[in-house]
Amino acid sequence: MSEKRLNNTIFLMYLVTETYCKKHGMTPEDFLEFDSKYAVLNYVAECPDIFDSLTEDEIVEEVEQYVLQN
């Protein structure tokens, strides 16, 4: 993975965390507990292109769909 792609993936992981926390009134610690159960950040790392052009609402919807499937 190139450095640019790695940096983009890390940024997307941050963006997903912040967006999901804001939408659900979670703290970062709450999100980490949620992530330990559902591996959301791993999903983002494996499929960053999915999240590249999504709006905040679409990011939350994508995470919720992923969680429902797992």
N, C-alpha and C positions, 0 to 999 in steps of 0.2 A: 504494500500500500504506500502510495506516495505521501510525502509530508503534507502536501496541500489537502489531499483526500482525508488523511488522518485528522488534521485540524478541523476540517468541515464536519467530520463525523462527531468529534468531541463537542463542537459548537451545537450540533443538532441534538446531542444527548442533553446538553445544558438547556436548550430551548424547550425540549419535550418536558424535562423536569419542571422548569419554571412555569410553563403553560399549564401543565396538569395540576400542579400545586395551586396555582391561582384559581383555576376553575373549580377545584374541589375543596378549597380552604385548608390545604395540607401544608405542613411544615416540610422542609427538606428531609428531616429525620423520618417523618411519616412516609414520605415518598420512598426513602431507602428501604423501609420495612416492606412497603407495597412492592417495590422492585425485587426484594429478596424472595418474595412469593411468586411473582409473575415474570421476572427477568425481562422487563420492558426495555431497559437500557441495552441489554444484549440484542434484543430485536432491532433496536435502532442501529446498533453497530453493524449488525448483519445486513440490514436493508436501508442504508441511509438515503438512497435515492427516493424512496417512498416519501420521506419527510421533507425533502428539499424544497418543494414548492407549495406546501400546505399552509392554509391559514391556521390561526390558533384554534378555532372551532374544529377544523378538520383534523388537526393533530390530536386533540382530545378524543374525537370520534374514532380515529385510527387506533389509538391505544385501547379504548374501551372495546372495540371489536376484537383486537388481539387478545385481551384478557378474557373475553367471553369464549374464545376458541380454546383457551388453555386452562 
